[in-house]
Amino acid sequence: LRRSLPPFHALPTPFLCTSTMASAMLSSSMLCQVQGLRASARASAPQRALRLEVSSKNIQTLEGKVVSTKNSKTVIVNVLSRYPHPKYKKMTSSTKRYYVHDEDEEAAEGDVVRIEATGRALSKSKRWVVAEICGQKGCDPNQN
């Protein structure tokens, strides 16, 4: 179904779009979102840095076992996840292999490592970096 657009005189007066065609296609709520985005883009450098620091606290971390170190500066980590079955509530486990960047090539096969997600892709398949090498025993669960 096609949404009917309000006439131009019914839209809010402060248009941010320069072309009337683009503003006609946007709804009033979209215009507010665009206005917020443009205002945040004009933020000063200290404000942008502050936003980056706040967002960097929510870095996704996983813990797994190194299964291969054959590639240069790359290790393959198996991460075991345990979760209850949605219907039968039995604990199920599954493993997933992650290609992880190891700059100094310190991790050895069999080591337990903590990995962190990167903000951008490092290669076609690498989106994680080694944060900590915990050895054979495992990482401290209280440390994040």
ABEGO torsion letter per residue (X at the ends): XBBBBBBAAABBABBABABAAAAAABBAAAAAAAAAAAAAAABBAAAAAAAAAAAAAABBBBBBBBABAABBGBBBBBBBBBBBBAAAGBBBBBBBBBBBBBAAGABBBGBBBBBBBBABBABAABABBBABBAEAAEBBAABX
